[in-house]
Amino acid sequence: MSLVYARMLRIAVVALALLAVPRMVRAIPVFANGQNVSCTLCHTSFPGMKPYGMMTMMMNMQNLQEHLQTGTLPVALHAEIDTYLANQGNRAQTSVSTLSLLGGGFIGRNMTWYAEQPFVDSGEPGVTEQLWVSWNGLLHGTNSLQVGKFHTPFPFMPAHGFTIGSYLLATQTNGQNDFAPNDAHWGVAFNGMSNEFMYNLSWLAGDVGTGQALDYDRAGAPRTLDANLAYGGMDLPYTIGLVAMRGSAPLRDAGGAYAGSEAFTREGLYYAYQRPTFQIQTMYYHGYDAQLDLGTPGGALNGWFFEIERDYGWRNHIVARYDVAASDSLNRRITLDFVHHVAPNLKITGEMAMAPGTLPVFGVRLGWAGPWLPGRRYTFNPTQGVHVTPIAARQGG
């Protein structure tokens, strides 16, 4: 246990060091700076989204004010340190799970861009997470055409969950097909919003780095057509979402050479009910692969989760989730998380994850991103550098 306490002590030292400098959010801190708002305007506990934040993300930030964004610092950092306690089956460990450079802004009035480049991702050297541009305001509305690498369009955007553990439903694969909604993919997407409806049609390729971004060889990765439709979430307290996917995935022989493709489908139904202090969300996900392996029969994929989130102001959040994912393997998990925010963009998360037949796993995460300061604005000029200036007022608490 002394090793565990030593690692916990190192985490505490890092936390105190962070508190000693200006408090600096995978809330997109670039836009929090530029728009003179708090992270809590868009986020519950970053990167988790409130309805306004989800709408802003789905619209590729075109609803923000370009003139406020001009001249502000266009980049930020995001860092996470994870510690897992020892049990009879696993040793204690501490690692930097995420260290990323984020950037975003406007290219003229009707174009936005965003980039996220991890230096470290899950303890390994990072591959470009997002890198896209969006042409906005199409067809005299809020429609946009997005090109690059972006998070897989999906009813609840699993990449924006704020528990330490991922959603099993979104990470489950089937046979040789490694397509998963939890990943970001290169592709092109048409997005839009009309009243309470949000819609998206996208074509997705691989989740590789920038060096292979233009490699659309079908032997490299799955190719997927992804359609999403959602209703509610802004003036209404509920959201209903539908997703349908059709694609093909490469099959490989025993030597790893490309040996053909197999067709697959994915469909899902999502429901969420959200009030100012809590959210309930659930989703059923189904799919089928024509071949699980070369020369073998096809097989189904099924997933389901139910999650309750309780918010105690902006500082404290509790999440309880039950996950089931069944394909060529069966996984079930209960996840309990408690999140405490020291600042809107600095938090500590504790998690207990339990699966049938295994011992509980306890984890702690320290998450930080920035720079962001309440009542201050980070500006940038190529000749004068970075400056911190006061602002008259800020929104969002």
Secondary structure, DSSP 4 states (H G I P E B T S, - for coil): -HHHHHHHHHHHHHHHHHHTS-----S-HHHHHHTTB-GGGTBSSTT-B-HHHHHHHHTTTTTS-HHHHTTB--EEEEEEEEEE--BTTB--EEEEEEEEEEEEEESSTTEEEEEEEEEEETTEE----EEEEEEEEETTTTEEEEEEEEEPP-SS-GGG--SSSPPHHHH--BTTB---TTSEEEEEEEEEEETTEEEEEEEE-----GGGTT---TTTS-EEEEEEEEEESSSSSEEEEEEEEEEEEEEE-TTS-EEEEEEEEEEEEEEEEEETTEEEEEEEEEEEES-SSTTS--EEEEEEEEEEEEEETTTEEEEEEEEEEESSSEEEEEEEEEEEEEETTEEEEEEEEE-TTS--EEEEEEEEEE---TTEEEEEETTTEEEEEE-S--B--
